Amino acid sequence: MQGSKLYVGNLKYSVTNDQLTELFGNHGEVKSVNIIEGKGFGFVEMSSPEEAGKAKDALNDTDFDGRPLKIDEAKPPRPRSENRSRY
């Protein structure tokens, strides 16, 4: 993996930052967790790309709170289109 930030999908809306911190903390040092409220996904940043890779390999498609996690390397945010109307 190139980056240390992971996309974590297929989360129940009731999942908390603390729950993800504990889950991913079993696979390395968690630097930050950001759950996107009401969307069913979030982001976990590990302390290194190696730890992120370990966490992804260990947790992808595993059951968490009754749902299979979907984990992938987070993609950088897309720049907003300059052509959008501001009105």
N, C-alpha and C positions, 0 to 999 in steps of 0.2 A: 504494500500500500504506500501511496505517496504522502497522504495526509493523515492526520490523527483524529479527524472529525468524522463521525459515523451518522448516517441517516438510520433511524429506527422507526419502522412502520408497523401497522396493524396493531396499534396499542388500543386498549380500552380507554375511554375518556376519563375513567376514574384513576388511572395510573398517575403516580406522583413523581416529582423529581427525586425524592428520597428513595423510592423503590428502584428507579433506574440506576441511581448512584450505587446502591447496595448490590444490584445484579451485576453491573459492569465492573464494580470494584473487586470482584472475585477474579478478574482477569487483568488487573493493572490499576494504575492510578488514574482516577477520573478527575479531569480538570474542570469540566462544566457539563451541565445538563440543561437542555432547553426544550420543554414539551410545548408544542403549538396547541394551545387550548382549543378544544372543540373540533380538532382535525384528525386525531387518531395517529399522529406521528410526532417525532421530535428528533433532537440531535444530542449526541453524547460526544464530548471531546476527551480523548485519552491523552496521557502525557507524552506518547511517542507513536509514530506510525506502526512500530512493531507491536506495541500493546493493542492498538486499534485492530490490527490484523488478527491477533490472538483472540480478542473479544468477538470479532465478526465470525471467525471460524468456529468458535465454541458456541455462540448463541444463535446464529442464523438458523431459522426454521425450527427452533426449539419452542416448546410451549411456555408461555408466560401469562399467567392469569387467564388461562383458558383459550388463548389465541397463539398461533405460530408467529413468532417475530420475523420480520423482514428487515434484514440489516445489510447496508451497503455503504461504501465510502461516500461521504457527502460531496455533492458537486458545488462548486462556487456559485453564488447567486448570479442570476442573469441580469445584465444591465437593463434598466427600464428603457422601453422604446422612446426615442426622441420624437416620433411621429404621432404619438397619442395626443388627442385633443385635451386641452386643459379646462375645457368649459363644461 
